[in-house]
Amino acid sequence: MEILIAKGAGFCFGVKRAIDIAFAMADKKQEGIYTFGPVIHNPQVVEKLREKGIAPTDDICKDDIKVLIIRTHGIPLDLMEGASKSGYEIVDATCPFVTKAQHYAKLLNDDGYQVIILGDRDHPEVRGLMSYAGDDALVIDGKEELPELKSRVGIVVQTTQPVDGLKRLMGKVIERSREIKVYNTICNSTALRLKETEEMAGEVDVMVVVGGKNSANTTQLANLCAARPVRTHHIETAEELRPEWFDGAGKVGITAGASTPDWIIDEVKERIKDIGGEQGDGT
Amino acid sequence: MEILIAKGAGFCFGVKRAIDIAFAMADKKQEGIYTFGPVIHNPQVVEKLREKGIAPTDDICKDDIKVLIIRTHGIPLDLMEGASKSGYEIVDATCPFVTKAQHYAKLLNDDGYQVIILGDRDHPEVRGLMSYAGDDALVIDGKEELPELKSRVGIVVQTTQPVDGLKRLMGKVIERSREIKVYNTICNSTALRLKETEEMAGEVDVMVVVGGKNSANTTQLANLCAARPVRTHHIETAEELRPEWFDGAGKVGITAGASTPDWIIDEVKERIKDIGGEQGDGT
């Protein structure tokens, strides 16, 4: 059984930076360090941090907070302002690309554009972006019909969205509005990972997508593969792998979301190798 | 034989305004009135003006100019400035929607965007727009590959382009640039005329498209019909109609460009009626 790993699989720049910040804080062994929500969307990494004494919280007013680490997805403006007034230290691990998208959402709103955010309305990054985008802002996931729009529309995009959705949205908006200003805030590494994964899915018999079930970009990779279609399995850890998934498979592809650590990808690879060996194909 | 006429066929607002301006000037019976180029892209109208003593010229320095009427498609900035310095009277019959597009091209350039003009590079409107769009501006007709672009791109559109081409261009640009600002300068009446013509082409056996062979928007209507596909004939006047075009036709559609006068459309309709009668279908 041949096993391929997508080059762009695993930690992106923003996640790596957030993890480095969080673990560096953990090394200080200070009391009262929290992350606002899970610092990244990977339960195993969050668990490792918890073991080192850093837990996630959703309560910025929690009594014993000494340091609050802002998650990589960013947080809404009012929470950031509330936390700033609380007197404890704030360590901002927001991905710089998300910070940039927040900045652009504010800029568009300040310039009088009606802001559309293309993304998943329940995702923390999008909830954060919304808080910068003004009262008439809309979240569009790309599937629904557009409501009536103002004549000047500005668009920012959740950093992990595929570019095709942005193109479709722009096409719909320009039929309804006279002026449109778009900041393409899709992160390059996301675009690259989607492209590599799609190509790989076309070459293999089984795709294994590794990453948090709560990770939007990992779920997106899994959906992309399943739609190809190719036999696709989305797992968080190697323990979830089942030998029967690989029956008759000559080639297996592994990809992983931006929040999936290398050590989990390696474990998955080794376990699939073992399954191949057990099935006697000599890999 | 049933004959349908597209509702949006014939003079648009900008053309009607330019014609009214030009014929009002003709009524003054003053010497030395010229239009810069043909005031609209309809040879029959231009001929009628010539009979009234108003001829087109491409030479802004012509000795005997007393009044220069600027064509509905607008003219390049340097020519406008040159004409302004010549001491004769300038009457601006530029379509207000074209003037707006010129303004937006300048605005985008002033704001530091690389300007792309979607349109036909040889069309006078586009040559005019280019003069406002800065040194790094590009004309794109939608068919060619895009060259490398700057990170901030602004788009304006020749007023008679179809919106689908704009959507395709936006999709290509957003893959290459981080910021894109689009002024949808496509004129509403153009969009409506294209839509009505396309629907009509789907219902009839023969389409007759009436208007100047040098009219971009008329040629576009003809191409749209031919691609549908439906038997399509682009004519300037009723004299060009051939009875054999209508052999076996139950339904005939007539559409016309923005620069086609009603009297020509009426003549075409009457001539097709006659052909139907000659063919003995009792229309």
Interface residues (C-beta under 8 A of the other chain):
Chain A: V163 L166 K167 M170 G171 I174 E175 S177 R178 E179 I180 K181 V182 Y183 N184
Chain B: V163 L166 K167 M170 G171 I174 E175 S177 R178 E179 I180 K181 V182 Y183 N184
